[in-house]
């Protein structure tokens, strides 16, 4: 039997390794620039704001709001349709592409822009954990 995400799992790079190691520990980490003091996402070797190479990794709050979404009704490897592809804006000000985890099948009536969400972690394999988000009650 093929694993659900076969061929679709992230492959950490030197720039993204701290993010994925943090996710395995159920911690949402962001790169922060020591020079301008701003976080960014996606992980990269230079600050996109000031181009500094002096970066630290800090834990994010895990709280966010739904910035945009699409409900996908087409089956894809590792996903049961329908599922939500979401862009969330973290309290720290950065946006992430992720999935929204719902307790019921997603509908446009159940989702709204700026909906409060929080991070949850999906332990997909022993070595890969994906941060996803769920609506706050």
N, C-alpha and C positions, 0 to 999 in steps of 0.2 A: 504494500500500500504506500502510495506517495504521500509525503507530508503536505498539509494544506497550502503552505506558502512556498513550496519548492520552486526555486529559481527567482523568487520575488523578495527574499529577505535582504536586509541591508548588509553591505560589506564595509565595515569600519575602515576608515583611512586614518593616517596620523592626526589629521585635523578633527575628525569626528569621534575618535576612540573614547575620549572622556565622556561625551554625551551618551554613547551606547553602554559604557561601563556603569554610568550613573543610572541609566534606565534599568539595567539588570539588578541594581540595588533598590529599585523603586524610588529613585530620586530624579527629578527633572532638573538637569543642569544646563546653564547657559554660559556662553563665553561673554566675559565683560572686559572692556578695555580699561587698562589701568591709567591711560593718559587722559581720555575724555570722559571716562566714568559711565559709558553707555553699554548696555547689553546688545547683542545681535543674534540673529538666527537666520540662516543656517550656519553651522560652525565652519569657520575658515581661518586661515593663518594671519589675515590682516583685518583690522577693524574697518568696516565699510564706512564709518563716519569720519575717521581722522587718519586712517591708513597706518595706524600704529601696529607694531608686532608684539606689543607687551599686553598679553591677555591672561586673564584668570578665569577659572570656572567657579560659578556660584550656583547654589541651589535656588531655583525659582519657587514661587509660592504654590504653583500648580493651579491657581485660580485664573480664569479667563472668561472671555465673552465670545459668543459665536459671531464671527465677522461675516462669513459667507458659507454657503453649503450647496451641495447637490445630492439628491437622493438617486443613487444608482440602482436601476432595476435589472441590469444585465449581470449575470453570474460571472465572477472572476475567480481565479485561483485563490483559495484561502478565505473567501468571503461568501456569505449566504445572502443572496439578494432578497429584499432590498437592503441597502446599507448607505450610510451617510459619509460622504467625503466632505471634510470641513476645513475651513481656515478659521483658526481661533486666534484671538489677540490676548496674549498673557497680560496680567497686571503690570508686568515689567515693561510693556510697550512693544514687544516683538510679536510677530505673527508666525504661526506654525501651520503647516498642512498636516492633517491627521484624520482620524475617523472619530465619529460620534457614536458612542455605544448607547443603545436605547433598550429599555425594558420591554417595549412593544414595537411592532413594525413601524418604521418612521413614516410620517405623513407631513405634508406642508403645514397642516393645522397644529401639529405638535411642536414645530420649530419656529423660532423667530430670531431675527437679527438682534444682537446684543443680549441674547439669552445667556444667563450665567452658567458656566460649565466648570468642571474640575477634572484634573488629570486622574486617570486610572492606568494601571499597567497590565499588559497582556503578555504573560510569559509564554511565548510562542514555542520556543525550544529551550534547551538547557543553557544555550549561549546567547539567545536573542530575546529581548523584551521590548515590546513596542509601547510607547506612550500613546494613549488614546484619551478621549474626553467623554464625560457624561454630563447630562443636564443636572443642575442642582435642584433639589426638591423645592 
